[in-house]
Amino acid sequence: MLLVAGLGNPGSKHARQRHNIGFLVADEIIRRYRLSLRKGRHHAYVADGNVDGEKVLVIKPRTFMNDSGRAVRSATSFYKLAARDVIVVYDELDLVLGKVRVQSGGGHAGHNGIRSIISHIGPDFRRVRVGIGHPGDRRRVLGHVLSDFSRAETEQLAPVLSAIAEALPILVAGDNPGFMTRVALLAPPPGRKRDGETDSSGAAR
């Protein structure tokens, strides 16, 4: 069994904020695999099902971001999961909007949700970092992460969320590089075209 935790802050006020991109990914996974979200016992909303033959539990903590570890620890303790069985999806300032990177282990790099999870289960879990871009000034970071995505950003992110959900079986199988490659192919960064895509003249580019 694997635990997929999408991070964010609960409540409608925060629903479309950049800091909540982990929740948006979790929602897309739940939709893609037709899971049913319910209020669970682990300080979280939970949904479970099978992804490519693997039992997967998806959670959205009902705690605020800086206390995310409490929900993750409750679920891992109940299901007797190790940190290596946990995949955490969250926002990353140091990646451009929509870029996705996966790593196993490491520090928290100043992210309070990751800091909290490390304090509860240690650092040896996988992280799916989804870029939200940097405002360019450290003094603007807090306002940036707690502001809503614009309409254009929401449209840009839609294929990325879909790609993460579609490529999830590769991640579940433990192939981090393969997952990143598949996501990049399904949702190319701006300026990059899918293989075989043509311009209006019919020439491949």
C-alpha positions as CSV (number, residue, x, y, z in Angstrom):
1,M,0.0,0.0,0.0
2,L,1.1,3.5,-0.8
3,L,0.0,6.8,0.8
4,V,-0.3,9.8,-1.5
5,A,-0.6,13.1,0.5
6,G,-1.5,16.3,-1.4
7,L,-0.7,19.3,0.8
8,G,-2.6,22.5,1.2
9,N,-4.7,24.6,3.6
10,P,-8.3,23.5,4.2
11,G,-11.3,25.8,3.5
12,S,-12.8,27.5,0.5
13,K,-10.7,30.7,1.2
14,H,-7.5,28.7,0.2
15,A,-8.9,26.4,-2.5
16,R,-7.4,28.2,-5.5
17,Q,-4.2,29.4,-3.9
18,R,-0.7,28.4,-5.1
19,H,0.1,26.8,-1.8
20,N,-2.8,24.4,-2.4
21,I,-1.5,22.8,-5.6
22,G,-1.0,19.5,-3.7
23,F,-4.8,19.5,-3.0
24,L,-5.5,20.2,-6.7
25,V,-3.3,17.2,-7.7
26,A,-5.0,15.0,-5.2
27,D,-8.4,16.1,-6.5
28,E,-7.4,15.2,-10.1
29,I,-6.1,11.8,-9.0
30,I,-9.4,11.1,-7.2
31,R,-11.3,12.2,-10.2
32,R,-9.2,10.2,-12.7
33,Y,-9.4,6.9,-10.7
34,R,-13.0,7.4,-9.6
35,L,-12.3,7.4,-5.9
36,S,-14.7,8.6,-3.3
37,L,-13.4,11.3,-1.0
38,R,-14.6,11.1,2.6
39,K,-13.8,12.7,5.9
40,G,-11.5,10.2,7.5
41,R,-10.1,9.5,11.0
42,H,-6.6,10.6,10.1
43,H,-7.1,14.4,10.5
44,A,-7.7,14.3,6.7
45,Y,-10.1,13.7,3.9
46,V,-9.3,10.3,2.5
47,A,-9.9,8.3,-0.6
48,D,-8.6,4.8,-1.5
49,G,-8.6,2.5,-4.4
50,N,-6.3,0.6,-6.8
51,V,-3.9,2.2,-9.2
52,D,-2.3,-0.3,-11.6
53,G,-2.9,-3.1,-9.1
54,E,-1.4,-1.3,-6.1
55,K,-3.6,-0.2,-3.2
56,V,-3.3,3.6,-2.8
57,L,-4.7,5.8,-0.1
58,V,-5.0,9.5,-1.1
59,I,-5.3,12.1,1.7
60,K,-5.9,15.8,2.0
61,P,-5.0,16.9,5.5
62,R,-7.7,18.8,7.4
63,T,-4.9,20.5,9.4
64,F,-3.2,23.6,8.2
65,M,-0.1,23.3,6.1
66,N,2.4,23.7,9.0
67,D,0.8,20.7,10.8
68,S,0.5,18.3,7.8
69,G,2.7,15.8,9.5
70,R,0.0,15.0,12.0
71,A,-2.3,13.6,9.3
72,V,0.5,11.7,7.5
73,R,1.7,10.1,10.8
74,S,-1.8,9.1,11.8
75,A,-2.3,7.3,8.4
76,T,1.1,5.7,8.3
77,S,0.8,4.5,11.9
78,F,-2.7,3.0,11.3
79,Y,-1.7,1.2,8.1
80,K,1.8,0.3,9.4
81,L,3.5,2.1,6.5
82,A,7.1,3.2,6.4
83,A,8.2,6.6,5.2
84,R,9.3,5.0,1.9
85,D,5.7,4.1,1.3
86,V,4.7,7.8,1.3
87,I,4.4,10.2,-1.7
88,V,3.9,13.9,-0.8
89,V,2.7,16.4,-3.5
90,Y,3.3,20.1,-2.8
91,D,4.2,23.5,-4.2
92,E,7.7,24.5,-5.2
93,L,8.8,28.1,-5.4
94,D,12.1,27.3,-7.1
95,L,10.5,25.6,-10.2
96,V,8.7,27.5,-12.9
97,L,4.9,27.2,-13.0
98,G,3.9,23.6,-13.9
99,K,7.3,22.0,-13.9
100,V,7.4,18.7,-12.0
101,R,10.3,17.1,-10.2
102,V,10.5,14.0,-8.0
103,Q,13.0,13.3,-5.3
104,S,13.4,10.7,-2.5
105,G,14.5,12.0,0.9
106,G,16.2,15.3,1.6
107,G,15.5,18.3,3.8
108,H,12.5,20.6,3.9
109,A,14.1,23.6,2.0
110,G,12.0,26.0,4.1
111,H,8.6,24.4,3.2
112,N,6.6,24.2,6.4
113,G,4.4,21.2,5.3
114,I,7.5,19.2,4.5
115,R,9.2,20.3,7.7
116,S,6.2,19.0,9.7
117,I,6.1,15.7,7.9
118,I,9.8,15.2,8.5
119,S,9.3,15.9,12.2
120,H,6.7,13.1,12.4
121,I,8.0,10.3,10.1
122,G,11.5,11.3,9.1
123,P,12.8,12.4,5.7
124,D,12.8,9.2,3.7
125,F,9.6,9.8,1.7
126,R,9.2,10.7,-1.9
127,R,8.3,14.2,-2.9
128,V,6.5,15.4,-6.0
129,R,7.4,19.1,-6.3
130,V,5.1,21.1,-8.6
131,G,6.4,24.5,-9.6
132,I,4.4,27.6,-8.8
133,G,7.2,30.0,-9.8
134,H,9.0,32.6,-7.6
135,P,7.8,36.2,-7.4
136,G,11.4,37.4,-7.7
137,D,11.6,39.1,-4.3
138,R,11.8,37.2,-1.0
139,R,9.6,39.9,0.6
140,R,6.8,38.9,-1.7
141,V,7.0,35.1,-1.2
142,L,4.3,34.9,1.5
143,G,1.8,36.9,-0.5
144,H,2.7,34.9,-3.6
145,V,2.1,31.5,-2.2
146,L,-1.2,32.5,-0.5
147,S,-2.6,34.3,-3.6
148,D,-4.9,32.6,-6.1
149,F,-3.8,31.3,-9.5
150,S,-4.8,33.7,-12.3
151,R,-7.1,32.4,-15.0
152,A,-4.2,32.0,-17.4
153,E,-2.2,30.1,-14.8
154,T,-5.1,27.8,-14.1
155,E,-5.4,27.1,-17.8
156,Q,-1.7,26.4,-18.0
157,L,-1.8,24.0,-15.0
158,A,-4.8,22.0,-16.2
159,P,-2.8,19.7,-18.5
160,V,-0.1,19.3,-15.8
161,L,-2.6,18.1,-13.2
162,S,-4.0,15.7,-15.8
163,A,-0.6,14.5,-16.7
164,I,0.4,13.8,-13.1
165,A,-2.7,11.8,-12.6
166,E,-2.3,9.8,-15.8
167,A,1.4,9.1,-15.1
168,L,0.7,8.0,-11.5
169,P,1.0,4.3,-12.2
170,I,4.6,4.9,-13.2
171,L,5.3,6.6,-9.9
172,V,3.5,3.9,-8.0
173,A,5.8,1.4,-9.7
174,G,8.8,3.3,-8.2
175,D,10.1,4.7,-11.5
176,N,10.7,8.4,-10.5
177,P,12.6,9.3,-13.7
178,G,10.0,7.6,-15.9
179,F,7.2,9.5,-14.2
180,M,8.9,12.8,-14.8
181,T,9.6,12.0,-18.4
182,R,5.9,10.9,-19.0
183,V,4.6,14.1,-17.3
184,A,6.9,16.3,-19.5
185,L,5.7,14.5,-22.6
186,L,2.0,14.8,-21.7
187,A,2.3,18.5,-20.6
188,P,5.3,20.1,-22.3
189,P,6.7,23.3,-20.7
190,P,5.9,26.5,-22.6
191,G,7.7,26.7,-25.9
192,R,8.2,22.9,-26.2
193,K,5.9,20.9,-28.5
194,R,4.9,17.3,-28.3
195,D,6.6,14.9,-30.7
196,G,5.1,15.2,-34.1
197,E,3.1,18.3,-33.5
198,T,2.9,20.6,-36.5
199,D,2.5,24.3,-37.0
200,S,-0.1,25.9,-39.2
201,S,2.0,25.2,-42.3
202,G,2.0,21.5,-41.6
203,A,5.7,21.4,-40.8
204,A,6.7,19.4,-37.8
205,R,8.3,21.4,-34.9
